[in-house]
Amino acid sequence: MILLNPRDLRRHYPDARSAEIMQQTVEFFERKGKRRLLEDYYSQVWYADFLEYVKERRIFATMCTPAGEGADDGRWDTWRNCEFAEILGFYGLQYWYTWQVSVLGLGPLWMTENTELRHRAAKALEEGGIFAFGLSERTHGADIYSTDMVLSPDGDGWRANGRKYYIGNGNEAAIVSTFGRFADKDEYVFFASDPKHANYELVQNVVASQNYVSEFELKDYPVTEKDILHRGRDAWNAALNTVNIGKYNLGWASIGICTHALYEAITHASNRILYGNAVTEMPHVRQMFVDAYCRLVAMKLFALRAADYMRAASSDDRRYLLYNPMVKMKVTTQGETVIDLMWDAIAAKGFEKSTYFGQAAIDIRALPKLEGTVHVNIALIVKFMPSFFFNPMEYPDVGTQDHDKNDDFLFHQGSTKGLSQIQFNDYRRAFEGCTVPNVVLFAEQTEIFRKMLEDAPPGPEQMKDVDFLLAMGEMFALVVYSQLLLENAPLYDIDDDLLDQIFDFMVRDMSKFALQLFSKTSSTETQMDGCRRIMRKATIDQARYDRVWSRHVAPLSGAYEMNA
């Protein structure tokens, strides 16, 4: 079974320590129990118990210390980070969040040549420390072109003045990797700040939740050379490359949330009797659950495959820079769709404070809006579109990257320039030899879309029209999504029935976005004609649909329930 079930952890790990971390983390939450989990959530209790568990079991020390930086069992391993993020999301976004912002805070630390600060970070991890990424500001958000954190010369060092806003863990972090600029030169800087310092003022928690998402102010905060992480272009690159590492995890939080919510929702619906029948006997409800399940499986298949490309990345293969924001943007928005489908099925039950679903319905909304909004990430991925469709190259095959290596390249990504020059293997290879009806139909839609881009590429004014680009970007995203799904389906034994049902919604989604593009004010006649030809009805097969329900979806009822 591809979905996480805490009662039956099956994921392969090459070492015992990784499997131990996942099992122990599940056991921590199951001992805590659902009632206490929800009480803490609604009472907005700081999760000191979780952080104490992390400290006692050295979880972050193992997971977040790259090989050679301290912990003997430490390595930065995207493969195991995926399931850890999934498990944390499964039990609550708040637990995932404190880990996620630690990942971001550690990015500039592991990228720096300042060995003393790297040693401090490794020591803090061993002591159970958490970290923070001091980038965004109240006025500018995460616009790193415009920072009001200013370092002014002061003797042999500087004095930092300015505020940061929306900084997770800013209350308790061992080190806050803080982004600013020098007052006397046109140069960015990353430096380490300490929340315990007298000149670090914790202003407020800007959200009402268990998380502490801080606003803090540095007032004449002393900075010396030993506190400097990066200067100039290196500081800029560290900011963007850290986000490249961290934003991928948002998709996994969404996968975890949706999986727990699915178990709870289908168990409720299957056992609720209305008009003499189980709710799941109603055709529209069954369709909702089949669609939700298929979308969730696709989310996980894509995110797993993207992890393979991240781990296989090098200076000669930067395809992960497309797949990474796709996990952030596409997987998280699909997560919202999955929750909405199930919420329509269970209706008022989804509001109850005794359900995990009530928490999931709130938290799933956050993920598409963090680490760059959906439109920001679509604007990013469309930069790859010409090269993806019209300038392919051959790469060696990338297999499942589940081995116990340290992901060295992620902290040596180098320049953030040249995205439009990155090349990809020909996506059409993924469709070769596949006779599954809806896959064939989607391939036809994709070819029409590619031809439309060749004959009528977006003009200069259309490229400035964000509304137009969003629709076109969604269509491009579906093509990328399909490629990685098809690459991963045989590796995870996805049968043809399930694959066909997955591409049923892919065909429908491509048609939906084609209609949106057709309807845009600036779309041309040639573009509208292409959109008309893309709009198709998915291939209907009632027997296939029934098999997917009976073999894959219905058995999820009662398959997992969290300890009380």
BAVEX-678076 format. One record per residue (C-alpha): x, y, z. Coordinates in steps of 0.001 Angstrom, whole numbers, plus 524288, in hexadecimal, padded with zeros to 5 digits. Layout:
N
XYZ...
# end
This chain:
564
800008000080000805C380D067FBE97FEF38154F8065480505816E7813CF7FE9C80E9B81E54804F18105282BBF80053802AF82F648084E7FCCD8246A8148B80486820EC819EF7FE2F814B58232C807F680EB3830A9802B780B6483C8A808538123C84A7B8039B810A684DAA8060481F0084737802BB82BEC848518107E8317E83F6E816678271D834E080C28829398365080E0F837F8833F281CC0836D88275F81ACE82F258224D810528385C825B2817FE8449281F5D8245283F30812CA81CEF83C6C813458171B84A17814FD8249F8501B8088682992849DA800C181D3684C3B8045D81DBA85AB18004C82BF585AF57F33C827FD855547E92882EDA84D1F7E2018357E8584B7EE3683C0285DA07F2FC83F2E84FDA7E67E846AB84CFB7E5E884D1885A637F3908528A858797EFF98570884ACC7E3FC85EB884EB17EA42863D785B3C7F62886862853777FFAB8619F85CA980E1F862F28595781288855398558781D0B853DD85FE281A1F8454E8613881D58842F7852EB829D984ADF853AE82DDA8436485FE882BA7836AB85892833F983BE984D4D83EB383F57856F083E7C8326585E6283EB082A0E8520E8482C832FD84A9D83E978336A83F4E842768406E83951850D683DA683BEF84FE78317C83376846B4836E58293184C358449B8279185AF18433B82938861D3840C981C3E86C038360481C258790E83AB4821508736C84622828EF8721783F848362D8687A8349E838FB86DFD827338359386097822C5830D485D7A82FC782A6385B32831F381C008529383AD8813FA84A31830B380D4783EBB835C68055783927828058044A8370982683812D9833B8834EE81495827E28325580BF5821CF82843814EB8256682FD48212681E5583BC181BB0812F783316817BD811DF82D32825628127083A8B82BE5807F983FC1822BE7FFDC83390825387FF0083718833A47FEBF845E18328A80426850E682A6C8093C85778836B88132984C958390D8174484CC582AE4818B785B8B82B65822D885C148364282AF48523182EC1828E885909821B882D6586669826588391785FCE82CBE83C7A85A3081F6283BC1867DF819B0843C286DBB824B184E3586377822D484F72865E5814338583D871F3814F685FC986B88820228634385F4F8188A8668B8676F80C7E86FF6870928136B87EBD86F9E8138A87E67874828219F8828E867DC828488807C86D48835EF8721786FC18332B870878625E82D178763985C748397C86CCB8649B841A18616C85FA1839818658A8516B83AF8867398530E849AD859E48599084AE28538784E588437C8599E8449B84CD6853E784C81858028465084C098521084696859A684C3D83D5185EF6841F78408386950837C483A80874D5830AC83B8587B408235183B4C88A038250B8380488E2A8173982A6D8940D8160E8262C8A17E81AB08190A8A79781D6C819C88B19F81281820D48A9AC8082481D2B89B9A80B1B8278C892948058A82BBC89C7D7FB2B83A5589B977FD4183CBC8A7167F43A837448AFE17FEEE83C108AD6B80CA883B9D8B74B817A7844BA8AF8782079850D68B83081FF785E908B5C482533865D38C27B82810874908C2D382A78878878C2E9838BB8870F8C19983B6C88BA88B456836A687DA98AFB4834EF86FD88B4B6832B18633F8B7F98398E857058B1C1833DF84A088B8E48343E83D1B8B49882E82831608ABB68300182E3189E5782AB7820618994D8296D81A4188BD7828218263B884B682D1A823078773D8325882A80872CE83E7782EF7880D78409082BFF87F5C84EFE8344B8736D8521683DFA871AD846FF84BFF86E6C84A54850328768383E7A8484387F70835A484E3A8805D8280284B2588EAC8256984B22895838183484E9B8A3ED816D7857448ADA480FD9863068B5ED81323860118C46B814E286CB28C91A80EAE86CEE8C07780299863928BA6E7F8DD865228ACC87FE4885C298A2B48049685FFB89AEC8109385BA788F138185C85FA688F0E8269585CA488726832C18546388D5183D6E8508D8882284ACA842B588993850948489B8897085E40850DB8959D85BBD84C878A207862BE84BFD8A98E855DC842D089F8884FB1834E78A399852F582A16899AE850FB81EA68A25D84D158135D898D684B6180E2188C1C84630807298909D839DC7FE28884B5838F47F48187E178420A7F9818702B84238802A4866C98492A80D9F86BDF840AE81546877DF844818162187F9F837EC81D9C88B3283CDD81F898995983A4482C8D89D5883FFB834C98A99983FF2843738AB3E840BE847468B7DA84796855978BB2E8462C858218AC9984617866E88AA69845D086BD98A29683A3A87A0489E7C838AA8812F897A882DBE87F3E88A978349D8706688C698334D870B588E5E8248A86B798830781C7886B618889E80EAF86DE68957A807A38698989B347FABC8656E891D07F001868388864E7F8FE85DFE88B758028F8542688CAB7F7888570D87EE97F2CD8563F8797C8009C848AC87F448023E8435D879777F5A384A8486C8A7F6B48459186ABD80495837B386C707FFA583AD8862857F4EC83DD4858AC7FF9F832E085C23808E6826D985F0E800DD82669851317FBBC8223E84CD38095781541854038085381034849E37FED28134C83F278087E80C1E8460C813768004D846B680A84801718383180756801E9834C5815CC7F64183D52819427EDF8837E580E2C7F14D829CF8116D7ECF582AD281FAB7E0C38323D81BAB7DD85827D5811747DDED81CB981B527D52282442824877CBA58290E81A257C96281C2F813197C7F4814A981FD57BD7D81E5B824237B66381E608170C7B6A780F95815BB7B05D80DEF823047A64F818D982220798F2813FF81DFC78FB081D38816DF782BF818D78111C7864A80AC3813F77937280ACB80D097A18180E0E810467A53181B9C80B7F7AF878157B802D67A4CD80E827FB317A0BE81BA57F5C17A6DC81D077E82D7AB2882B1C7E9C37B19E828457F6EC7B8A981C7B7F17B7BD95824CA7E62F7C2BE82ECC7EFD97CA8D824917F7207CFB981E1C7EAC47D40682B557E5947DA2082F287F2A57E17B822487F38E7E693823077E59B7EB12831047E7577F1EB82D937F4097F8F1821F37EE067FD3882AB27E2C180239834E67EC6A80AAF82AC57F2F780F9D824807E66C813B8831B87E12881A348363B7EDC1821B0829757EF11826A782A977E13082A72838C47E3258328C834517EED2839F482B1A7E5D883D9E836877DD178417D83EE97E8B584A8F834567EDB88505B831D07E04185297840537DDAC85FB4846067D9F786501852287D3688627684AFA7C68C854A9846B17CA0384C27851077D04783EF484BB37CC1983B0084BA67DA698396085A707D97C82CDE857F17D1B68280C84C2E7D95C82A888527A7E69B8213585E1E7E4F4817A1854AF7DEAB8172084D067EB688155E859C47F2AF80AD985F267E9A4803DF853A57E34D80402849D87EE5E7FF4B853A37F8807F426858BF7EFFE7F04084ABF7ED1E7F01C848D37FBD57E5DF853797FD097DDCD84CBA7F28F7DEC383FA67F99B7DA15845888066A7CF0084CBD7FF957CA4C840487F8FC7C9FB838D7805CF7C3F78444D80D117B8AB84456803677B701835E8806517B701836C58152C7B0CC84462815E77AE9C8497E823C47B73A83ED8829AB7C2DC846438245C7C06C8518B82DBD7C0B0849A083A3B7CB9584C8E843DD7CCBB83E1A8475C7D14C83AD18398F7DE9E83BD58337C7D76784041827487D36C84D0A82DB37E1C68503182FB77E58384B61822197DB40853DB81B747E16485FEE821857EFB585C8781FF77EF3B8577F811FB7EC818657D80D9D7F98A86A58812A78028C8621980A5480020868077FCCF8024A8755E802E980F72872EB8097381D168737A8033A8179387B007F7A18095687B7A7F394803DD8733D7E881804E987E3C7DE8881315880C47E26D8168B872897E03880F0D871D07D35D8165787DEC7CECB822B6876757D23081F64869D07CB3E81B1B870367BE7A8293B874947BCD382C4D8664C7BA31821578643F7B04A82863867417A3698340E85EBA7A6CA82B6C853D57AC1C82373852B579FA182CF8856A17950783AF6854377995E83BEC846AD79F768487F83F697A20084C0B831B57A62684F3182EEE7B460852AB8220D7BAD3846D781B997C10D8444B81F757CF2884012814327D7C5839C48144F7E5258434681BB97EDE784118814787FAC084F568120B7FE2B8561E8175480A4585E22822548046285F9F8305D808AF8596883A027FF2D865BC842287FDC686195849E17F1CE855FC8505B7F87385F8385885800728683C85B447F4B785E1885F747EAB0865C686B647E6A985FB5875AC7DDD08510F877A97DD4C851CB87CEB7CF6284F2E876797C2598425586F8F7C52383D66870FE7B72E84988869EC7B20A8473A85D897BA11843F1852127B13683B46846417B398839F1838BD7AE2282EEA8375E7A4298226B836097AC2E81C1282E417A1258247F822937A47E81C4B820AA7B0C78103B81E3A7A84D816C18148879F16810A98070179F11805C480AB57A8767F85D806A67A36C7F06A80A877AF677E4EE811F37A9427E54881E867B12D7F41481F1E7B0797F30F81E667A1A37E899828E87A1C27F0C0831BD7AA837FC7C82FCC7A1827F415834CD7964B7F039840C879E357FE69843257A17A802A084266793517F83284C5778F687FCF08554E79A4580B10853FC795E380729856EE787CF7FF3F862AB78C3D80B39868077934981354865CF78710809A586C8577DEE804C68771E7871380E058794279285809DD8837479C8280D268911979792813F989BEB79F30807448A1727A4A38023C893FF7A83D80ED8891577AF8880BB989D3F7B7E27FDCF8987D7BA357FEB48907D7C6B37F0BC88BAA7C5247F3EC886347B7AD800A48801B7BC517F9FA879807C7DB7F103871BF7BEEF7FBED86E6A7B576804EA86B0C7C0D07FACA861C47C6767FA2885A987B974808F2859C17B8D480937854F37C6E78000D849CE7C3588095E845517B8A8814D0845267C23080C2983E657CC3680872833E07C26C8168B830F37BED581B0482E447CCB180E94826BC7CFEF810E581DC57C46281F3E81C077C7D581BD08181A7D5B980F8A80FF07D38D816CE803597CFF0820A9805617DAEE81577805257E4D980D4A7FA907DE34802028037D7DAB67F8997FAD77D32B7F2727FF127C6587E4FC801087CC637EA0D80ABF7D6567F2D28116F7CC537E744812DD7C3137DEF38189F7CDF57E9CB822217D1917EAAE826D27C38B7DBDF828177C35A7DD468340F7CC127E970838697C49C7E19D838DF7B7EE7D6C0840537BED07E043849F57C4E07E71C84C7A7B8037D9E984F2D7B1CA7D647858557BCFA7E2A9860687BBA97E145860897ACC87D3CE866857AE917D994870AC7B7B17E4408741E7ADE17DA378749E7A2F47D23C87E5C7AAED7DD59887DE7ADAF7DBC48954D7A7C37E8F0894EC7A0FA7E8658872779B3A7E9FC8871378C6F7E1F187FA67825F7ECB887594780927EDD1873B178F337DF148728A790A37DE9D86872785CD7E90A8608A78CC07E16E8616E7996F7D50185CA0792AD7DC368509B78DD57E24A84E0679B327D51984D9A7A2107D17C83F307A2C67C909836297AAC57D06782BBF7B2437CE6D81DB07AE137C3AA817A47B6547C4E28098B7BAE57BB52805DC7C5A07C1A37F8A77C81A7CEEC7FF067C9FA7C91E809437D30D7C2727FEB77DB327CF167F7187DC637D679803267E1077CBFF805847EB3B7CB827F77F7F0337DA237F49C7EFB47E036801817F3777D6A680AEC7F9C07CC6680358801647D6A37FB778092C7DB858083C80F2F7CF6D80892817D87D406804638255B7E2018025D820B57E73980C6D82A5B7E220813EA836077EABE81BC483F0C7EBDB8177B84D3B7E27B81EDA855EB
# end
